[in-house]
Amino acid sequence: MTAVVLAATIGALFALGTFLLLRRDLIRVVWGLTIISQAANLYLLTMGGIAPATAESVPVLAGHGDHVPETADPLVQALVLTAIVIGFGMTAFALVLSYRVYEEHDTLDVTNLGDHK
């Protein structure tokens, strides 16, 4: 059941991001790109999954006896955390560039920006 909900959420985020990428407003294009990157992060976390841990794979859990809790792959979490931070920086940079474009051209309409000379 959880996998179906996560798959539907990831699909909805990708669909919303694609919808926003196809808009004429530059700010919506930036937010569409941000939503798609977050959907990709959620996809990576979902595919990382939770697996049964052993004392050999997680040495810290060696002193817990026979009952070793399930753990998630920390490599996937570290990569997604890095991607979130980089994505936040790129979104901020793209929004600042959008503001500069607005100051320069007095419009955020992508079709009008392509016609400026």
C-alpha positions in Angstrom: 0.0 0.0 0.0 2.8 2.4 0.9 4.5 1.7 -2.4 1.4 2.6 -4.4 1.0 5.9 -2.5 4.7 6.8 -3.0 4.5 5.9 -6.7 1.3 8.1 -7.1 3.0 11.0 -5.3 6.1 10.7 -7.4 4.1 10.6 -10.6 2.0 13.6 -9.5 5.1 15.6 -8.7 6.7 14.8 -12.0 3.4 15.7 -13.8 3.1 19.0 -11.9 6.7 19.9 -12.6 6.3 19.1 -16.3 3.1 21.2 -16.4 4.9 24.1 -14.9 7.9 23.8 -17.2 5.6 24.2 -20.2 4.1 27.5 -18.9 5.0 30.9 -20.4 5.9 32.6 -17.0 9.6 32.3 -16.1 8.9 31.9 -12.4 6.6 28.9 -13.0 9.3 27.4 -15.2 11.8 27.7 -12.3 9.3 26.2 -9.8 8.6 23.4 -12.3 12.3 22.5 -12.5 12.5 22.6 -8.7 9.5 20.3 -8.3 10.9 17.8 -10.8 14.2 17.7 -8.9 12.4 17.1 -5.6 10.4 14.3 -7.3 13.7 12.7 -8.4 14.9 13.0 -4.8 11.8 11.3 -3.5 12.2 8.6 -6.2 15.8 7.9 -5.1 14.7 7.7 -1.4 11.9 5.3 -2.3 14.2 3.0 -4.3 16.7 3.0 -1.5 14.2 1.2 0.7 14.5 -0.3 4.1 16.3 -3.6 4.5 17.0 -5.9 7.4 20.3 -5.0 9.0 22.9 -7.4 10.2 25.7 -6.8 12.7 28.2 -7.2 9.9 26.6 -4.5 7.7 26.0 -2.0 10.5 28.8 -2.5 13.2 27.1 -0.1 15.6 24.2 -2.6 16.0 26.5 -5.4 17.0 25.7 -5.0 20.8 21.9 -5.3 20.3 21.8 -9.0 20.5 19.6 -11.1 18.2 17.1 -8.3 17.5 18.7 -5.9 15.0 16.3 -3.3 13.7 15.7 -2.6 10.0 17.8 0.2 8.6 17.8 2.3 5.5 20.8 2.6 3.2 22.7 5.7 4.5 24.5 6.3 1.1 21.2 7.0 -0.6 20.2 9.4 2.2 23.5 11.2 2.0 23.2 11.6 -1.8 19.6 12.9 -1.6 20.6 15.4 1.2 23.4 16.7 -1.0 21.0 16.9 -4.0 18.4 18.9 -1.8 21.1 21.4 -0.8 22.4 21.8 -4.3 18.8 22.1 -5.7 18.0 24.8 -3.1 21.0 26.8 -4.2 20.2 26.4 -7.9 16.6 27.5 -7.2 17.7 30.6 -5.4 20.1 31.4 -8.2 17.5 30.9 -10.9 15.0 33.1 -9.0 17.7 35.9 -8.7 18.3 35.6 -12.4 14.6 35.8 -13.1 14.4 39.0 -11.1 17.3 40.4 -13.1 15.6 39.5 -16.3 12.4 41.2 -15.1 14.4 44.4 -14.2 16.0 44.4 -17.6 13.1 43.5 -19.9 10.0 44.4 -17.7 8.4 41.0 -18.4 8.7 37.4 -17.3 6.9 36.0 -20.4 9.2 33.6 -22.0 7.8 34.2 -25.5 8.3 37.9 -25.2 11.8 37.4 -23.9 12.7 35.5 -27.0 11.6 38.4 -29.2 13.7 41.1 -27.5 16.7 42.4 -29.4 
